[in-house]
Amino acid sequence: MSPDSPSPGSVRSAAVVNEEIRALWRRTGGTLSAEERTEYELLVVEWATAVRADVVKAA
């Protein structure tokens, strides 16, 4: 994961994480190395957590 990633338990907005995912795809040209795949998977989990947090806040 990138060096400026938040510590576990902190929640960035889904929009912020989504932009980081998009930037990763742009940077790699759509082909991920094993390390980038791991970063992507962690970002997707973080994004899903942020989406769930948004839903709970809206309820």
Order of alpha helices (4+ residues) and beta strands (2+ residues): alpha-alpha
